[in-house]
Amino acid sequence: MVETANLLNCLNIDLGDMKKSKLAELLTNVICSPMGLESLSLHYWRLVGKLALAKGLGMDFTSHSTVMRSLEEAEDWEKLELWMAIVWRSVLSSRSVEGVEQVTLKLLL
């Protein structure tokens, strides 16, 4: 996944590019991988937020808790802030807020 993250970082793909391809699925897989957490640029974390807001993407955020905890442990507050916005959008429809409230409070502090 490091190679994929590095390739994405070089390509600088934007929202219009994502709508025309299966790049959204690839991007989700990279973000949910341990190497993606470290390697993927903030541009793509922001892009996932835009994608989630724009059309929901049908992205599977069941691993949102793992990503959330990993970013919290790494104290990567900028990526965590972006991820929490994505998580809240997804949990509001599913009512699965377990652990999300606690991490949100920590981030706000």
C-alpha positions in Angstrom: 0.0 0.0 0.0 2.9 2.4 0.4 3.6 2.3 -3.3 -0.1 3.0 -4.0 -0.1 5.9 -1.5 3.1 7.3 -3.1 1.6 7.0 -6.6 -1.6 8.7 -5.5 0.4 11.5 -3.9 2.2 12.1 -7.2 -0.9 12.0 -9.3 -2.8 14.7 -7.3 -6.2 13.3 -8.3 -9.3 15.6 -7.7 -13.0 15.1 -7.3 -13.8 15.1 -11.0 -11.3 12.3 -11.6 -12.8 10.2 -8.8 -16.4 10.3 -10.3 -15.2 8.8 -13.5 -13.3 5.8 -12.2 -12.9 3.2 -9.4 -10.3 5.4 -7.7 -12.6 6.0 -4.8 -12.5 2.3 -3.8 -8.7 2.3 -4.1 -8.4 5.5 -2.1 -10.6 4.0 0.7 -8.5 0.9 0.8 -5.3 2.9 1.1 -6.7 5.1 3.8 -7.9 2.1 5.8 -4.5 0.5 5.6 -1.8 1.2 8.2 0.6 2.5 5.5 -2.0 4.8 4.1 -2.5 6.4 7.5 1.1 7.4 7.5 1.9 7.9 3.8 -1.2 9.4 2.1 -1.1 13.2 1.8 -3.7 15.5 3.4 -5.1 16.2 -0.1 -6.6 12.8 -0.2 -7.9 12.9 3.3 -9.8 16.0 2.3 -10.9 14.4 -1.0 -12.4 11.5 0.8 -14.4 13.9 2.9 -15.6 15.7 -0.2 -16.5 12.4 -1.8 -18.4 11.2 1.2 -20.4 14.4 1.3 -20.9 14.6 -2.5 -22.4 11.2 -3.1 -21.9 8.9 -0.2 -19.8 6.7 -2.4 -21.2 3.5 -0.8 -17.9 3.4 1.0 -17.6 0.8 3.7 -16.6 2.7 6.9 -16.9 -0.3 9.2 -13.2 0.1 9.9 -13.7 3.7 10.8 -13.0 2.9 14.4 -9.6 1.3 13.6 -8.6 4.3 11.5 -9.9 6.7 14.2 -8.0 5.0 17.0 -4.8 4.7 14.9 -4.8 8.5 14.1 -5.6 9.2 17.8 -2.7 7.1 19.0 -0.3 8.7 16.4 -1.6 12.1 17.5 -2.1 13.1 13.9 -4.7 15.7 14.7 -5.1 17.1 11.2 -5.9 13.8 9.6 -8.0 12.8 12.6 -10.0 16.0 12.2 -10.7 15.2 8.6 -11.5 11.6 9.4 -13.9 12.5 12.2 -16.0 14.7 9.8 -16.3 11.6 7.5 -17.1 9.3 10.5 -19.9 11.6 11.8 -21.4 11.8 8.3 -21.5 8.0 8.1 -22.6 7.3 11.7 -25.5 9.8 11.6 -27.2 7.6 9.1 -26.3 4.3 10.9 -26.6 5.4 14.5 -23.4 3.6 15.4 -21.6 6.2 17.5 -19.8 3.9 19.8 -16.4 5.4 20.6 -16.9 8.3 18.2 -18.1 10.7 20.8 -15.1 10.1 23.1 -12.5 10.7 20.3 -14.4 13.7 19.1 -14.2 15.2 22.6 -10.5 14.5 22.8 -9.9 16.1 19.4 -11.8 19.2 20.4 -9.7 19.4 23.6 
